[in-house]
Every structure is written in structure tokens, then in C-alpha cells.
Amino acid sequence: MTASEPVPVRIGVVGAGFMGRQHIGFIHAASGAALAAIADPVPPLDVDLGCPAYADAARMLEAERLDAVIIANPNPLHVETAVECLEAGVAVLLEKPVARTYAESRLLVDTVTRLDGRLLVGHHRRHHPAVARARSAIRDGELGQVVAVSGLWSARKEDAYFTDTPWHREAGAGVTLINVVHDLDLLRYLCGEVAEIQAMRSSHARGLEVEDTVSLNLRFESGVVGSLLASDAGASPWGWDQATEETLAFPFLPDGVAYRIVGTRGALSVPNLAKYAYDPSVPADWHSPLSRTYLPVAPRGSFQAQLDHFVEVARGSAEPLVSAEDASRTLALVEAAALAGRTGETVDVAGFLADTEASERS
Ligand SMILES: NC(=O)c1ccc[n+]([C@@H]2O[C@H](COP(=O)([O-])OP(=O)(O)OC[C@H]3O[C@@H](n4cnc5c(N)ncnc54)[C@H](O)[C@@H]3O)[C@@H](O)[C@H]2O)c1
């Protein structure tokens, strides 16, 4: 570190399981961050973390002088841990989902507002350079008027994922809350707010309390319609995690596709950014061939970019790209999807938000 470089942000990690360990790797790779401590009742014994380990967040916060905390503990603990950290005055990167329920997420939103806290939610895909490029292609009309979007995420989780970790098979987990929440967040980021949602859910493949497969229909406020199909029981090469080199848990499939965005003048697949468009010299209709070009972007992993952004949030030099309020809206969609799946009805999202907030107040 030279005299002109800022002092690294001292980060504690709460929950050193699958995701927490990845965050630890990203901290080690970042010049602006330093791993100060971890908190986990079952700390990893197989790796030398090179930092103190505590049984829980409270003990870590009391013993260490931290600037920031990354929370990667089980979902049911997210809000209470985040509130604890915000009250201790540290910046927070909270893994998704922001909370178990929309109502619970409102408690966190209120706490962030009350304490003027700095909190980023870990919807890491938003930090991927292909997402920024896809968003600008949509916003700048490169595809004409966007009319539809489709998404697919299907990957077969190993049986031990469910047998070894009880919370993975109980309410508070499930493919919608664990995985589809990322897709819903990204589709909101790309296409705007969702007005209506329909859902079909199934636990047929695994027979667990949580669903393993879900199919969603979405109508966006912009008029765009979309569909999203996801399963953690179905083996497939299709989905964000296979199409990016984000996590070692997923073999990388070059040129993979997670989303297809269709406009009146062309189409775009994401994250490989294959853009299909008519040549200006031919009629722009289905009788003409579509040419394919790949939009160039700088290679950059979204987790590392997320960590760099979090360092800026912790220093007070950036506003969180995914705030508690924003992630709360994404979580509301997961719940609206669950309601739609239970009732078989189309759920009006604005009405669902109003009803949920009214029942919280009463
Ligand atoms: N962003 C992503 O793509 C992504 C991917 C996987 C998991 N996640 C999220 O990360 C979180 C953790 O998931 P995981 O798969 O790593 O689970 P995991 O079970 O592997 O790890 C959870 C860890 O939390 C620890 N823990 C339990 N109670 C604790 C407590 N009171 N205080 C501190 N630590 C405690 C456990 O001992 C374990 O080490 C979840 O919220 C999950 O949704 C995000």
C-alpha cells in the first residue's frame, strides 16, 4: 500500500459456509478490503483463515474494530444479524434474500432509514458488465420497443444439499427464494417493475416441503410480458450460473444463455450478449434474415465487482446499487409468486404490496 492509497476496509464475515467462504476469497483478492474476523458457531477447520473467529456476530462486533460486515448466514437470521450490525454502525453486505418475508424485509428497510445505515443486498448479477450493457441496449432502444423476455434457470442440486442442511428443505428456502430471486431481481433491473404475476409450482421431483420447480408468467408495468422457468431438480446447462464463471460450483458453459429479450427491431440474449438485428437495407420483418453480433464488454466477475462496490459503499463514496428497499421489492415478487402458485390466481403486485403492508399495520 502506498501513502496515497486508502486504508483497506476491515471486513468481518458472518457465516463461513459455502457462500461466506467465497466472499472471503473475494476479500483476499480485493486491494481495498481486508478480512478482519469471521463469526460462525461452526467455523471451518480445514482452512487457515488468518484472522480471529467468533461464535456469533455479537461477540465479533464487540471484540473487533470493523468497518463492514458481510452476512452469509442462513436466511432466517438475515434481518436480525443485519439490524445488529447496523446498530453497531458498520456497513453491511447482506446476502440474498434480504429477508424471509416481505413483511420482515420492511423491518430492515425501516432500520436502514432510522439509522441512515449503509446496506447493500447481494444480488450480485446486477454488477456483471453484461447486465449493464444489456440494460443500456434496452434503455437506448437498440432492440426497438421491448415486447417480451424469457428466462430459464435449471441445475440439479446434489442430494446432500438437502440432506446435510435442514434449512435448505424447509420453508424459508426453496428454488424460488434461493435461486429465482436472482432472476426476478435481474428482470426487474432490466425491464422495470412487475405489475402482475402467475405461477405454477411443483415439489414433485424431490417431495420436500419446499418446491423444486416453478414456472412464472410476468406482466411488467411497461407492457412487456415475460416467462421464467426454474428447477433445482432438473439437470440442464441453462441458467445464469452455468453461463458465467461466477462460482466454482457450476461448470462454465461458454456462450450460455440465461435470458432472451425480444424487441420490435431485434433481440438480445444475456449474458453472452448475442444481438440479433435486421440489416438496415432489408425490411424489418420475419422474411428477412437476422444477423448476429456479440456486444463487447470487459470481462469482470460480478462478485468481485460487487465487493469493490461494497468497499465504496462502506467508505461512503457510493450509494448501494441494490438497497434494502429495492431488494424488498424483489422479495415481494417471490411472495406474490408463492401466493399465485397457491391460489392459481393472477396476483396484482401493487395490490399485494398494499394488502401486505395494511395487514402489518393492523
Ligand atoms: N449470492 C449467491 O449467489 C448465493 C449463493 C449461495 C448462497 N447464498 C446465500 O448465502 C447464505 C448462506 O448460504 P450457504 O449456501 O453458504 O449456506 P451454508 O449452510 O453453507 O452456510 C451458512 C453458514 O452460516 C453459519 N451459521 C449458522 N448460524 C449462524 C449464526 N448464528 N451466526 C453466524 N453464522 C451462522 C453456519 O455454520 C454455516 O457455516 C444464504 O442466505 C444464501 O441464500 C447466496
The ligand as an SDF file (V2000), in Angstrom:
LIG
                    3D

 44 48  0  0  0  0  0  0  0  0999 V2000
  -25.4380  -14.7960   -3.9680 N   0  0  0  0  0  0  0  0  0  0  0  0
  -25.4790  -16.0730   -4.2600 C   0  0  0  0  0  0  0  0  0  0  0  0
  -25.3950  -16.4750   -5.4240 O   0  0  0  0  0  0  0  0  0  0  0  0
  -25.6120  -17.0810   -3.1710 C   0  0  0  0  0  0  0  0  0  0  0  0
  -25.2350  -18.4090   -3.3820 C   0  0  0  0  0  0  0  0  0  0  0  0
  -25.3680  -19.3100   -2.3150 C   0  0  0  0  0  0  0  0  0  0  0  0
  -25.8810  -18.8740   -1.1050 C   0  0  0  0  0  0  0  0  0  0  0  0
  -26.2560  -17.5730   -0.9620 N   0  0  0  0  0  0  0  0  0  0  0  0
  -26.8200  -17.1040    0.3140 C   0  0  0  0  0  0  0  0  0  0  0  0
  -25.7930  -17.1680    1.2890 O   0  0  0  0  0  0  0  0  0  0  0  0
  -26.3690  -17.5170    2.5500 C   0  0  0  0  0  0  0  0  0  0  0  0
  -25.6360  -18.7520    3.0820 C   0  0  0  0  0  0  0  0  0  0  0  0
  -25.8770  -19.8140    2.1950 O   0  0  0  0  0  0  0  0  0  0  0  0
  -24.8530  -21.0520    2.1420 P   0  0  0  0  0  0  0  0  0  0  0  0
  -25.2620  -21.8550    0.9780 O   0  0  0  0  0  0  0  0  0  0  0  0
  -23.4750  -20.5420    2.2550 O   0  0  0  0  0  0  0  0  0  0  0  0
  -25.2660  -21.8300    3.4660 O   0  0  0  0  0  0  0  0  0  0  0  0
  -24.3140  -22.7120    4.3920 P   0  0  0  0  0  0  0  0  0  0  0  0
  -25.2430  -23.5150    5.2210 O   0  0  0  0  0  0  0  0  0  0  0  0
  -23.2600  -23.3910    3.5820 O   0  0  0  0  0  0  0  0  0  0  0  0
  -23.5510  -21.6370    5.3020 O   0  0  0  0  0  0  0  0  0  0  0  0
  -24.1840  -20.9480    6.3650 C   0  0  0  0  0  0  0  0  0  0  0  0
  -23.1410  -20.7440    7.4480 C   0  0  0  0  0  0  0  0  0  0  0  0
  -23.7370  -19.9430    8.4740 O   0  0  0  0  0  0  0  0  0  0  0  0
  -23.3150  -20.4700    9.7010 C   0  0  0  0  0  0  0  0  0  0  0  0
  -24.2130  -20.0430   10.7660 N   0  0  0  0  0  0  0  0  0  0  0  0
  -25.3240  -20.6510   11.2500 C   0  0  0  0  0  0  0  0  0  0  0  0
  -25.8380  -19.9310   12.2810 N   0  0  0  0  0  0  0  0  0  0  0  0
  -25.0300  -18.8580   12.4260 C   0  0  0  0  0  0  0  0  0  0  0  0
  -25.0310  -17.7720   13.3290 C   0  0  0  0  0  0  0  0  0  0  0  0
  -25.9640  -17.6310   14.2810 N   0  0  0  0  0  0  0  0  0  0  0  0
  -24.0550  -16.8410   13.2030 N   0  0  0  0  0  0  0  0  0  0  0  0
  -23.0870  -16.9710   12.2720 C   0  0  0  0  0  0  0  0  0  0  0  0
  -23.0330  -17.9920   11.3870 N   0  0  0  0  0  0  0  0  0  0  0  0
  -24.0160  -18.9170   11.4630 C   0  0  0  0  0  0  0  0  0  0  0  0
  -23.2870  -21.9780    9.5060 C   0  0  0  0  0  0  0  0  0  0  0  0
  -22.4820  -22.6340   10.4880 O   0  0  0  0  0  0  0  0  0  0  0  0
  -22.6820  -22.0690    8.1070 C   0  0  0  0  0  0  0  0  0  0  0  0
  -21.2710  -22.1180    8.1500 O   0  0  0  0  0  0  0  0  0  0  0  0
  -27.8450  -17.7570    2.3030 C   0  0  0  0  0  0  0  0  0  0  0  0
  -28.5450  -16.5990    2.6450 O   0  0  0  0  0  0  0  0  0  0  0  0
  -27.9460  -17.9920    0.8150 C   0  0  0  0  0  0  0  0  0  0  0  0
  -29.1950  -17.5810    0.2880 O   0  0  0  0  0  0  0  0  0  0  0  0
  -26.1010  -16.6710   -1.9510 C   0  0  0  0  0  0  0  0  0  0  0  0
  1  2  1  0
  2  3  2  0
  2  4  1  0
  4  5  1  0
  4 44  2  0
  5  6  2  0
  6  7  1  0
  7  8  2  0
  8  9  1  0
  8 44  1  0
  9 10  1  0
  9 42  1  0
 10 11  1  0
 11 12  1  0
 11 40  1  0
 12 13  1  0
 13 14  1  0
 14 15  2  0
 14 16  1  0
 14 17  1  0
 17 18  1  0
 18 19  2  0
 18 20  1  0
 18 21  1  0
 21 22  1  0
 22 23  1  0
 23 24  1  0
 23 38  1  0
 24 25  1  0
 25 26  1  0
 25 36  1  0
 26 27  1  0
 26 35  1  0
 27 28  2  0
 28 29  1  0
 29 30  1  0
 29 35  2  0
 30 31  1  0
 30 32  2  0
 32 33  1  0
 33 34  2  0
 34 35  1  0
 36 37  1  0
 36 38  1  0
 38 39  1  0
 40 41  1  0
 40 42  1  0
 42 43  1  0
M  CHG  2   8   1  16  -1
M  END
$$$$
